[in-house]
Amino acid sequence: MSVVERARVVRVERPASRWELVTRTPAPAFAPLVSRMLGYTERSPGRIERAEMPSSKVMMVIPLGPPIHATERDGRRLVRFSDGFVAGLDDGPGRTEHEGVQCGLRLDLTPQGARRLLGVPMTDLSGRIVSLRDLLPPQQCDMGPRLRQLPDWDARFDLLERVLSERFAGREPQHQDVGWAAQQIEKSCGRVNISELVAKLGYSHKHTLRLFREHIGLPPKLFARLVRFEAVRRAIRCPAPAGLAELADHFGYADQAHLVREVRHFSGRSPTALRLTSPLDAG
């Protein structure tokens, strides 16, 4: 009989806020589909506005406290999400705001997992933030109130996994070769040769682009650049990060200036400033 892993709690103190982060490894059945389950609570003296870093995962957020306000990259109007939202893949930061307290549950889905869970092409989510009410049936998009009533985080994660099982049941994976290609990009931290990867798939370049947009949300080269940016971001946030020149060499950038340009493209800020982003960006 397998032992169910329990939730782990980490508390983070920042000059302007206090965090409680709760994680639990998804059940093995969800391994290719769900990257992370995270519960979180943030408290601060006043309004918080922050840039949210782009990710190679499709992010689902279910508020358990006050509504979250969010906008897409370059969006001019913050949208109030009371019931939760899904953020598709993008190559630039979004923006969120709250009034000083936020509490929620976040699910990081692989693009293949999001495709199966939501039943929509990933192009419909690329660069967008979409309300859960537009993506899930009524009995499943009102999870916030149900989750709030439960006594602890493990019970919440249990409920979330039951809902995932219901959604995944009977939904067979599509184009597993595209999933394989995405995994090769992730395993190489974005450094795989895309032309060689396309050749191994056996499709034309045009057809590969179409499949990646439908099942991943971005073309393969841009997806690889995003994956490499994430790897750099994790390395920069280490307690004792290497210098930029060393990081550029390790991750295959032409030089330090190339690394800095890529970081600014995806994050809108300098590499040094990445160390100051939200604890939720730790990945």
C-alpha positions as CSV (number, residue, x, y, z in Angstrom):
1,M,0.0,0.0,0.0
2,S,1.5,3.3,-1.1
3,V,2.0,6.1,1.4
4,V,0.2,9.4,0.4
5,E,2.6,12.3,0.6
6,R,1.5,15.1,2.9
7,A,1.6,18.8,2.3
8,R,4.7,20.7,3.1
9,V,4.6,24.2,4.5
10,V,7.3,26.9,4.0
11,R,7.1,30.4,5.5
12,V,8.8,33.3,3.8
13,E,9.4,36.8,5.3
14,R,9.8,39.7,2.9
15,P,10.3,43.4,3.9
16,A,6.8,44.2,2.6
17,S,4.9,40.9,3.0
18,R,4.7,37.5,4.7
19,W,4.1,34.3,2.8
20,E,2.9,30.8,3.7
21,L,3.6,28.4,0.8
22,V,2.1,24.9,0.9
23,T,3.1,22.2,-1.7
24,R,2.3,18.6,-2.3
25,T,3.7,16.4,-5.0
26,P,0.9,15.5,-7.4
27,A,-0.2,11.8,-7.5
28,P,1.9,9.7,-9.8
29,A,-1.0,9.4,-12.3
30,F,-0.7,13.1,-12.9
31,A,3.0,13.2,-13.4
32,P,3.1,14.0,-17.2
33,L,0.2,16.5,-16.8
34,V,0.6,18.4,-13.6
35,S,3.9,20.0,-12.6
36,R,3.0,21.5,-9.3
37,M,0.2,22.0,-6.8
38,L,0.7,25.0,-4.6
39,G,-1.3,26.6,-1.8
40,Y,-0.4,30.1,-0.7
41,T,-1.3,33.0,1.6
42,E,0.3,36.4,1.4
43,R,-0.2,39.3,3.9
44,S,1.1,42.8,3.5
45,P,0.3,46.2,5.1
46,G,-1.3,47.5,1.9
47,R,-2.0,47.1,-1.8
48,I,0.5,44.9,-3.7
49,E,1.1,45.3,-7.5
50,R,3.6,43.0,-9.2
51,A,4.8,41.6,-12.5
52,E,4.2,37.9,-12.9
53,M,6.9,36.1,-14.8
54,P,6.0,34.0,-17.9
55,S,6.2,30.3,-17.5
56,S,6.4,27.2,-19.7
57,K,3.5,25.8,-17.7
58,V,-0.2,26.8,-18.0
59,M,-1.2,28.3,-14.6
60,M,-4.6,27.7,-13.0
61,V,-5.4,29.9,-10.0
62,I,-8.4,29.4,-7.6
63,P,-8.8,32.2,-5.1
64,L,-9.6,31.1,-1.5
65,G,-9.8,34.7,-0.2
66,P,-10.5,38.1,-1.8
67,P,-10.7,38.2,-5.6
68,I,-7.4,38.6,-7.5
69,H,-7.0,41.3,-10.2
70,A,-4.9,40.4,-13.2
71,T,-4.1,41.6,-16.7
72,E,-2.4,40.1,-19.7
73,R,0.9,41.5,-20.9
74,D,0.4,45.1,-22.1
75,G,-3.1,45.0,-20.8
76,R,-4.6,48.3,-19.8
77,R,-7.4,47.1,-17.6
78,L,-7.2,44.8,-14.6
79,V,-9.9,42.2,-14.5
80,R,-11.4,41.0,-11.2
81,F,-11.4,37.2,-10.9
82,S,-13.6,35.9,-8.1
83,D,-13.8,32.3,-9.3
84,G,-10.3,31.8,-10.6
85,F,-8.6,31.9,-14.0
86,V,-6.2,30.2,-16.3
87,A,-3.1,31.9,-17.7
88,G,-1.8,30.5,-21.0
89,L,1.8,30.5,-22.2
90,D,3.3,33.9,-23.0
91,D,6.7,35.4,-23.7
92,G,6.3,38.4,-21.4
93,P,5.2,39.2,-17.9
94,G,1.6,39.8,-16.8
95,R,0.4,41.9,-13.9
96,T,-1.6,41.2,-10.7
97,E,-2.9,43.3,-7.8
98,H,-4.5,42.6,-4.5
99,E,-5.5,44.8,-1.5
100,G,-3.0,43.3,0.9
101,V,-4.2,39.8,1.5
102,Q,-4.4,37.0,-1.0
103,C,-5.0,33.3,-0.5
104,G,-5.4,30.6,-3.2
105,L,-4.5,27.4,-4.8
106,R,-2.4,27.3,-7.9
107,L,-2.0,24.4,-10.3
108,D,0.9,24.4,-12.8
109,L,-0.1,22.3,-15.8
110,T,2.1,21.1,-18.6
111,P,0.6,22.3,-21.9
112,Q,-0.4,18.7,-22.7
113,G,-2.1,18.5,-19.3
114,A,-3.9,21.7,-19.9
115,R,-5.0,20.5,-23.4
116,R,-6.6,17.4,-21.9
117,L,-8.0,19.1,-18.8
118,L,-9.6,22.0,-20.5
119,G,-10.4,20.5,-23.9
120,V,-9.4,23.7,-25.9
121,P,-6.5,24.3,-28.3
122,M,-3.6,26.0,-26.5
123,T,-3.7,28.8,-29.1
124,D,-7.0,29.8,-27.4
125,L,-5.0,30.5,-24.2
126,S,-1.7,31.8,-25.5
127,G,-1.0,35.3,-24.1
128,R,-4.4,35.3,-22.4
129,I,-6.0,35.1,-19.0
130,V,-9.3,33.3,-19.1
131,S,-11.9,32.9,-16.3
132,L,-12.5,29.4,-15.1
133,R,-16.2,29.9,-15.8
134,D,-15.4,30.1,-19.5
135,L,-13.5,26.8,-19.4
136,L,-15.1,24.4,-16.9
137,P,-18.6,23.2,-16.3
138,P,-20.6,24.9,-13.5
139,Q,-20.1,22.0,-11.1
140,Q,-16.3,22.2,-11.4
141,C,-15.6,25.9,-11.8
142,D,-17.0,26.8,-8.3
143,M,-14.2,25.0,-6.5
144,G,-13.2,28.0,-4.4
145,P,-16.1,27.8,-1.9
146,R,-15.8,24.1,-1.7
147,L,-12.1,24.3,-1.0
148,R,-12.5,27.0,1.6
149,Q,-14.8,24.8,3.7
150,L,-12.2,22.0,4.0
151,P,-10.2,21.8,7.2
152,D,-6.6,21.7,5.9
153,W,-4.5,21.9,2.8
154,D,-4.2,18.1,2.3
155,A,-8.0,17.9,2.1
156,R,-8.0,20.7,-0.5
157,F,-5.3,18.9,-2.5
158,D,-7.3,15.7,-2.3
159,L,-10.4,17.4,-3.7
160,L,-8.4,19.0,-6.4
161,E,-7.0,15.6,-7.5
162,R,-10.5,14.2,-7.5
163,V,-11.7,16.9,-9.9
164,L,-8.6,16.4,-12.0
165,S,-9.4,12.6,-12.2
166,E,-12.9,13.4,-13.3
167,R,-11.7,15.8,-16.0
168,F,-9.0,13.6,-17.4
169,A,-11.1,10.4,-17.4
170,G,-11.9,9.4,-21.0
171,R,-9.8,12.2,-22.5
172,E,-7.0,10.4,-24.3
173,P,-3.7,12.3,-25.0
174,Q,-3.4,13.8,-28.4
175,H,-0.2,14.0,-30.5
176,Q,2.1,12.4,-27.9
177,D,5.0,13.0,-30.3
178,V,4.5,16.7,-29.7
179,G,4.6,16.0,-26.0
180,W,7.8,14.1,-26.5
181,A,9.3,17.0,-28.4
182,A,8.3,19.4,-25.6
183,Q,10.0,17.1,-23.1
184,Q,13.2,17.1,-25.1
185,I,13.2,20.9,-25.0
186,E,12.6,20.9,-21.3
187,K,15.3,18.2,-20.6
188,S,17.9,20.2,-22.4
189,C,16.8,23.5,-20.7
190,G,15.9,24.9,-24.1
191,R,19.2,24.1,-25.7
192,V,18.1,21.3,-28.1
193,N,18.6,21.9,-31.8
194,I,15.1,22.7,-33.1
195,S,15.9,21.8,-36.7
196,E,17.1,18.3,-35.6
197,L,14.1,17.9,-33.4
198,V,11.7,18.7,-36.2
199,A,13.5,16.2,-38.4
200,K,13.1,13.5,-35.8
201,L,9.4,14.2,-35.6
202,G,9.2,13.6,-39.3
203,Y,6.8,16.5,-40.1
204,S,7.3,19.5,-42.3
205,H,8.4,22.7,-40.5
206,K,5.0,24.3,-41.3
207,H,3.1,21.3,-39.8
208,T,5.3,21.2,-36.7
209,L,4.6,24.9,-36.1
210,R,0.8,24.3,-36.4
211,L,1.0,21.3,-34.0
212,F,3.1,23.2,-31.4
213,R,0.7,26.2,-31.5
214,E,-2.3,23.9,-31.0
215,H,-0.9,21.6,-28.3
216,I,1.8,23.8,-26.6
217,G,0.7,27.3,-27.3
218,L,4.0,28.7,-28.8
219,P,6.2,27.7,-31.7
220,P,9.0,25.4,-30.8
221,K,11.8,28.0,-31.0
222,L,10.0,30.4,-28.8
223,F,9.0,27.7,-26.4
224,A,12.7,26.7,-26.2
225,R,13.7,30.3,-25.4
226,L,11.1,30.4,-22.7
227,V,12.3,27.2,-21.1
228,R,15.9,28.4,-21.2
229,F,14.8,31.7,-19.5
230,E,13.1,29.7,-16.8
231,A,16.3,27.8,-16.2
232,V,18.3,31.0,-16.0
233,R,15.7,32.5,-13.6
234,R,16.1,29.5,-11.3
235,A,19.8,29.7,-11.4
236,I,19.8,33.4,-10.6
237,R,17.5,32.8,-7.6
238,C,19.9,30.3,-6.0
239,P,21.4,31.4,-2.7
240,A,24.9,31.7,-4.3
241,P,24.3,32.3,-8.0
242,A,27.1,32.2,-10.6
243,G,28.1,35.4,-12.4
244,L,26.2,36.4,-15.6
245,A,29.1,35.5,-17.9
246,E,29.3,32.0,-16.4
247,L,25.5,31.6,-16.6
248,A,25.6,32.7,-20.3
249,D,28.2,30.1,-21.1
250,H,26.5,27.4,-19.1
251,F,23.1,27.9,-20.8
252,G,24.5,28.4,-24.3
253,Y,24.0,32.1,-24.9
254,A,26.3,33.8,-27.3
255,D,27.6,36.0,-24.5
256,Q,26.5,37.9,-21.4
257,A,24.8,40.6,-23.4
258,H,22.7,38.0,-25.2
259,L,21.6,36.6,-21.8
260,V,20.7,40.0,-20.6
261,R,18.6,40.8,-23.7
262,E,16.7,37.5,-23.3
263,V,16.0,38.1,-19.7
264,R,14.7,41.6,-20.4
265,H,12.5,40.2,-23.3
266,F,10.8,37.7,-21.1
267,S,10.7,39.5,-17.7
268,G,10.9,43.2,-18.6
269,R,13.7,43.7,-16.0
270,S,17.4,43.1,-15.5
271,P,18.8,39.7,-14.4
272,T,19.6,41.1,-10.9
273,A,16.0,42.2,-10.4
274,L,14.8,38.6,-10.9
275,R,16.0,37.8,-7.4
276,L,13.3,40.1,-6.1
277,T,10.3,38.5,-7.7
278,S,7.5,36.8,-5.9
279,P,8.1,33.5,-4.0
280,L,5.5,32.0,-6.3
281,D,7.9,32.3,-9.1
282,A,10.4,29.9,-7.5
283,G,9.1,27.0,-9.6
